[in-house]
Amino acid sequence: MKDPSYILSGANKILYEQNKPREYPIHGTAFLGLFFNDGKVVYSNAGHEIPFLISSDKGVAALSASPQIALGIIVDPYYKSYETQLNSGDILILYTDGLTDARSHDNQMDFYDSRIIADLREIRENMNGNFKSFSKTLLQKSLGFSDRKVPKDDTIVIAIQKS
């Protein structure tokens, strides 16, 4: 098995080398997770938003991960891998910063800072077994918070539930 941090380091090396001749270098963020049948997830993060784990017994929490640099910025960054365990019914929420950067209609606060954890709890409590609407409901809450019909930035929400 390849370690996610090893894979991100390889991707960084390729991007960094391709950036050398560029006047405007390209960089990007990435979250890489390897999912196993027993529910184990081994993951690493290159500057991406930290996913949330919603578990039936522990509530809502961000995955453990220290801030790590985006891909393509420096020649040899250190990426660390972490492990978590998904149990039956647990939900892993992955998302782009378009969700968390949504600002209130008066431009005073980000969605992440004020609402996301409470909204994740509320959605989980009210989903009544309808997991398929989880991502859509979270996106709608973000749009409602910012009083917009469409996101201002690219926004992706992926919800993965362990059966």
Buried (B, 14 or more C-beta within 10 A) or exposed (E): EEBBBBBBBEBBBEBBEEBEEEEEEEBBBBBBBBBEEEBEBBBBBBBBBBBBBBBEEEEBBEBEBEEBBBBBBEEEBEBBBBEBEBEEBBBBBBBBBBBBBBBBEEEEEBBBEEBBBEBBEBBBEEBEEEBEEBBEBBBEBBBBBBEEEEBEEEBEBEBBBBE
